[in-house]
């Protein structure tokens, strides 16, 4: 697919959008996101994101200000719940990895090891995430993405009709306690912080507000049960759907290079990180998060 992303932009050249895998994802060729971009370019990128779920921009050179400026084209940005890993002086930048400064961990070392969709524990979940590879290990530390449109489409019609009436419970508290079991260095969850993020419910199926395409909206990181089916039956259905969504044919594995930026749609995909040798390598990633809203969420509801 070739899209004229630079018409009416600073440099008038054709930029290729090339699929990354049969499952999902596309690489945007020749766009320097640190430079000013026109609204027509942003619209073309949004169209490509709607189609592919994940966009890759290689060989970027981004300082935090440029990262934020590009991200801001796609909607208001929000801070994440893990305030202790905000970049100093730039609270909209979330630092991920085993990076330290002056003997202090400044990056979140253990986030993202379960399949999840960013901020699904919020009443109006994040619509997009833009992750920039500042320092990427040469081995391991891949990010896996699962196509939740394709996962929904592959379900039998009777199952699709059934789950469109159901809602999943998404819990920050349960996720965080499980995270602390894996990584005891994470600070204890205080009652004050717990109260900021009460459990919420979301439909098992949502749709892209622009295209109407339906996606399976669950993930094993935050979704803890089905509201209408408490107990083992609901838990089994939720587990089966999560297993279905992460089948090999729905998944793209991204091997990071320094300077990569990935932009993904949190409705369209689930993602998780893979391990790496933390004794040998340092990983430092910077993420911005595009906030959801009442209007966007309402437009994503199937009925």
Secondary structure, DSSP 8 states (H G I E B T S, - for coil): -EE---TTSSS---EEEEES-SSS-EEE-S--TTS---HHHHHHHHHHHHHHSEEEE-S----HHHHHHHHGGGS-B---S-GGGEETTEEEEEEESS-EETTEE-SBSSTT-S-B-TTTTSTT---EEEEEEEE--SSS--EEEEEHHHHHHTS-HHHHHHHTT-EEEE-HHHHHHHHHHH-TTS----HHHHHHT--EEEESEEE-TTT--EEE---TTTEEEETTS-SHHHHHHHHHHHHHHT-GGGEEEE---TT-EEEEETTTEEEEE----TTT---EEEEEEE---HHHHHHTB--
